[in-house]
Amino acid sequence: VQLQASGGGLVQAGGSLRLSCAASGRTFSMYAMGWFRQAPGKERAFVASIIWSVGTTYYADSVKGRFTISRDKAKNTVYLQMNSLKPEDTAVYYCAVRHLKRDEYDYWGQGTLVTVSS
């Protein structure tokens, strides 16, 4: 499985960004795809996930109502639309994949940096 994340950048507080994660290497009907982030000096944290087959989504409380995860099956791509960004959203964002029968994410992308200025 290969995951290629993109879309990070510098944005002012209150702005928006959309991250993309292009996945390849297998079909993902039995997988969930997630976004995680790691801020400087902090541990990596869950942001959002989506069950590929049915589109069920999950969010961390800190991003509920501001971030939206979605997927395009035809493009094998997962998106993270981030609105109303705050400086505390600054982090390296990673996409990851896990089989639905497993709790751990097995495959990770390379990360994309999001910087939110105040």
Phi and psi in degrees as a GROMACS rama.xvg file:
@    title "Ramachandran Plot"
@    xaxis  label "Phi"
@    yaxis  label "Psi"
@TYPE xy
-120.825  136.265  GLN-2
-126.049  128.483  LEU-3
-122.641  108.06  GLN-4
-92.9025  146.443  ALA-5
-155.074  169.811  SER-6
107.685  -4.662  GLY-7
-69.9991  170.972  GLY-8
167.065  -167.676  GLY-9
-103.363  130.246  LEU-10
-143.438  151.052  VAL-11
-78.6594  154.379  GLN-12
-55.1385  137.373  ALA-13
92.3468  -11.0898  GLY-14
-84.4108  -173.627  GLY-15
-132.489  153.769  SER-16
-146.256  152.822  LEU-17
-123.376  121.82  ARG-18
-93.6127  147.033  LEU-19
-124.646  148.936  SER-20
-137.158  107.23  CYS-21
-88.2494  125.769  ALA-22
-112.793  145.152  ALA-23
-151.098  165.651  SER-24
111.59  -15.8675  GLY-25
-170.1  172.352  ARG-26
-85.2663  149.458  THR-27
-114.312  22.8982  PHE-28
-63.8136  -22.8765  SER-29
-109.265  27.1682  MET-30
-128.003  158.287  TYR-31
-113.998  147.446  ALA-32
-120.498  139.57  MET-33
-134.074  161.742  GLY-34
-115.874  135.606  TRP-35
-127.645  164.064  PHE-36
-143.743  152.856  ARG-37
-133.978  113.168  GLN-38
-85.3528  158.46  ALA-39
-55.7293  127.483  PRO-40
77.0911  6.3204  GLY-41
-122.237  163.719  LYS-42
-78.2026  158.001  GLU-43
-66.1829  138.653  ARG-44
-130.026  146.995  ALA-45
-67.7542  139.414  PHE-46
-114.127  -55.6067  VAL-47
-163.558  157.782  ALA-48
-148.179  162.164  SER-49
-143.029  135.619  ILE-50
-81.4923  119.877  ILE-51
-57.4084  -44.4906  TRP-52
-70.7283  -40.1894  SER-53
-112.155  -11.7828  VAL-54
81.8824  10.3892  GLY-55
-64.0707  135.704  THR-56
-119.621  155.668  THR-57
-139.151  146.456  TYR-58
-137.686  148.517  TYR-59
-70.5148  148.127  ALA-60
-58.1098  -32.7278  ASP-61
-68.0322  -17.0321  SER-62
-118.602  -4.81894  VAL-63
-56.6617  134.234  LYS-64
85.429  -11.9737  GLY-65
-115.751  -34.9832  ARG-66
-108.31  147.828  PHE-67
-134.824  125.698  THR-68
-99.4779  140.403  ILE-69
-150.003  169.381  SER-70
-140.994  151.583  ARG-71
-116.654  105.118  ASP-72
-63.6447  -37.0756  LYS-73
-64.4504  -31.8393  ALA-74
-100.184  -1.78264  LYS-75
51.0788  45.6172  ASN-76
-130.016  139.044  THR-77
-110.532  141.995  VAL-78
-119.493  153.008  TYR-79
-131.06  103.825  LEU-80
-84.9977  121.166  GLN-81
-116.426  115.117  MET-82
-115.394  164.398  ASN-83
49.3558  48.5085  SER-84
-65.6733  145.539  LEU-85
-120.604  156.657  LYS-86
-54.9254  -32.0597  PRO-87
-73.0664  -5.17043  GLU-88
-83.0739  -6.70233  ASP-89
-60.2064  124.917  THR-90
-177.958  168.98  ALA-91
-88.7034  127.076  VAL-92
-102.898  132.728  TYR-93
-120.786  140.71  TYR-94
-101.101  153.35  CYS-95
-151.863  161.814  ALA-96
-131.012  138.879  VAL-97
-137.381  147.895  ARG-98
-71.1819  145.704  HIS-99
-64.4691  -18.6144  LEU-100
-88.2693  -1.53437  LYS-101
-118.076  151.472  ARG-102
-87.8042  -26.1032  ASP-103
-92.738  147.585  GLU-104
-84.6595  127.764  TYR-105
-96.4627  -28.237  ASP-106
-125.768  137.205  TYR-107
-130.62  144.112  TRP-108
-82.991  -178.622  GLY-109
-85.3861  -11.2572  GLN-110
92.4163  146.695  GLY-111
-137.332  135.106  THR-112
-86.3533  129.464  LEU-113
-116.356  124.366  VAL-114
-121.681  123.028  THR-115
-112.357  117.934  VAL-116
-92.4201  147.179  SER-117
